[in-house]
């Protein structure tokens, strides 16, 4: 089954080597580029105990096509400019015997405060 993937979101996957002014080579996050996904949503969760009662931890859920390579070091950037770090590998629901949606679910976290 083919679902439309028409919702844009920015993604940065992998690293590139950069040489600093002293000649040292270091890895930096690759730049962001726009990709199309089925959809995404932010699920807020407020932390009321621990180090800071003002800290807010949100979870971003991205539903992407199975063909989009999303390694664990991937970052997403939503239209509001907020960056999100992917947690783990995509959840793949395409292994069932009767139905294969062609989509995977990726979870990312964002912390503020």
VENFENRA-V369033 format. One record per pair of residues at least 6 apart in sequence whose ideal C-beta (glycine too) atoms are under 6 Angstrom apart, sorted by the first residue. I is the first residue (numbers start at 1). J is the second residue. Records with the same first field share a line. If there is no record, write none. Layout:
I: J  J
This chain:
1: 101
3: 38
5: 36  37  38  65
7: 37  39
8: 34  36
9: 37  40  76
10: 32  34  77
11: 35  76
12: 29  30  32  75
13: 71  74
14: 30
15: 27
16: 30
17: 25
18: 28
19: 25
32: 77
37: 62  64
38: 63  103
39: 63
40: 62
41: 61
42: 58  60
43: 59
44: 58
45: 57
46: 56
47: 55  57
52: 113
54: 113
55: 113
56: 112  113
57: 111
58: 110
59: 109
60: 84  108
61: 107
62: 106
63: 103  105
64: 104
66: 94  102  104
70: 90  106
72: 86
74: 86
75: 83  85
76: 84  108
77: 83
82: 110
84: 108  110
85: 108  109
86: 106  108
87: 107  109
90: 104  106
91: 105
92: 104
93: 101
94: 100
